[in-house]
Amino acid sequence: MRQPLSDQQNATIYQYQLVKRKVIRPELIQSHMLIAAILLAFQMLMYQMDGLFSWLFGFALVQVVHIAIILLTFIRVDEAADRKWIWRINPPWIGFKPANDIKLTLFRRVHRHLFWIGLCAIAILYPWINESLMISIVSWHLWLLIPRLLLSFTFRKEPKDGILRLQAREASYYRR
């Protein structure tokens, strides 16, 4: 049943004001993709088919490490809406990204954890993996996080209580 409009007085409506928008230029995306191709060429040149395997397996392994770190980071997060992350292959947001808008502080915290804990996890694997796979894992880890860390750096002077929205070719920061 529909309720009359007068009964919906207590409905909450959020209004956001756009503070800053960062448009991601196609040249930046192309150069970012070119870096992945250069990594593949390097791996194939130096390690032949082992390099190709390392390049592919390294990407998959880094994705698994990233989702594990994201899930561990969210153990202490109270808001369930912030826990929704999806896997995308649309550049520059390749890998796991927030499904909805996300608080800027949470975005920064998650990516800071991803960067440092990811590097520590990779360092733990060092004694047991070969050189080609180590190069791939470190490269993929940095390659996936650089656009997000640069975005975090771009919005560093904005108030911490704002909302970040990642879209295909832009990132917007809103304040309540």
N, C-alpha and C positions, 0 to 999 in steps of 0.2 A: 504494500500500500504506500502511496505517496503521502507525505506529510505536508500540511499547508506551510507556506513560506514563513509565517509567523513563528512556527515551531522550530525553525532552523536558525534562530537568532544566535545560537551559541556555536555555529559552524566556524571553524578556523580557516582563514584565508591568508596564505603567505604571499607577501609581495617582496620581490627582490629588485634591487637596482643594479644595473650593469655598471661595474667600476672600470674594468679593463678587459680588453679582448686581444688575444694574440692569434693572428692569422698565420697558419703554417703554409709557407709558399711552396709551390710545386718543385722548385729547384732544390729546396732543402730536403724534401722527401726523396727526390731522385738521387741526391748525393748520399743520403742515408742508405738507400737500397744498393747503391754502387759499392759502398763499403762492404756489405755482405757478399757481393759478387767478387770483390777483390780478395776477401778472406777465402772464398771457395777456390779462386784461381791459385792463391798461395798454397793452400792445402793440397790441391791437385798437383801443382808443380813440385812441391817438396816431398810429398808422401804418396803420390799416385792414388790408387783406389782406397788405401787406408785413410788418406786425407778426406776423400769424399764421405766415407763411412763416419769418420770423426766429425766432420762438418754437420752431417745429418743427426747423428747420435748426440752430439753436443747440444744442438738446438733442443732436442726432446728432453735431454737431461736437465738443462737449465729451466725449462718450463715446469718440470716436476719439482725442482728445488724452489722455484718461485711460488708455486701454489702451496707447497708445504709451509713456507715462511709466511705467506699471506694468512693461511689458516691459523698458524700459531700466533700471529700478531693479533688476530681477531678474538682470541680466547678471552682477552680482557676488555673487549669492546662491548658496551651495553646495548647499543642501538642496532637492532637486527637489520634495519634498512641499509646500513653502511656495510654490511657483510656481503652484499650481492655483487659479485665480480663475475665477469664473463671473459671468455677467451675469444680474441679477435685476431684476424690476420690483415686488417686494414692499416697500412702505414699512415702515420708514424706510430700508432698505438698498437703495435704487434705484441701479442701475448695477453696477459691478464690485465684488465682495466675495470674500473668501476662501472657497473651497469647503469647506475643513476648518477645524479649529482652527488658530490662528496664534499665533506668539510675540508677546507684547505689544510687544517692542522692534521687531520687524519691521513690525507693524501701524502703529506710530507713525512709523517711518522712511518707509514707503511713503506714508502720508497726508501727512506733512510735505512729501515730494517732490511729491506730487500737487498740493498747495496752492500751493507756491511756483513750481515749474516750470510748472504750469498757468497761473498768473498771468503769468509771463514769456512764455509762448507766446502768450497772448491779447494782451499788450502788443505783441508783434512784429507781430500781425495788424492792429493799430490803423490804420495809414495806408491799408490797402487795403479795409477793410470799412465799410459804412454804419453810421449811428448806431443804428438799430434792432437790427441783428445784434450789434453790440458790447454793447449793453445785455443782450440775451438770453444771449450767451455768458458774460459776467461773472456774471449772475444764476444761470444754470444751474450754473456751476462752483461758486459758493458754496453754492447750494441743495443740490447733491449731497454736498458735503463737510462741511457744518455738523454733521449728526448724528454722523459719524465723528470729527470733531474734538472735539465735546462728549464723546463716549465716551472718547476718549483723555484728555481733561481729567479726566473722572470717575475714571479709574484711574491718575492720575498719581502718587499716593502709594504705590501697590502695588509690590512688588519687580519688577524688570525681567525676571526669568527666568521669569515665569509664562506661561500660555496663555490666549488669549482665544477664546471661542466666541460667535459671532453667531447668534442664532436669530430667528425671525419677530418676536417681541414682547419679547425680552429679550437681554441680553448678560451673559455670565458670565465671571469671571476665576478661573482655577484655578492653584494652585501645586503643583509636584511634590513 
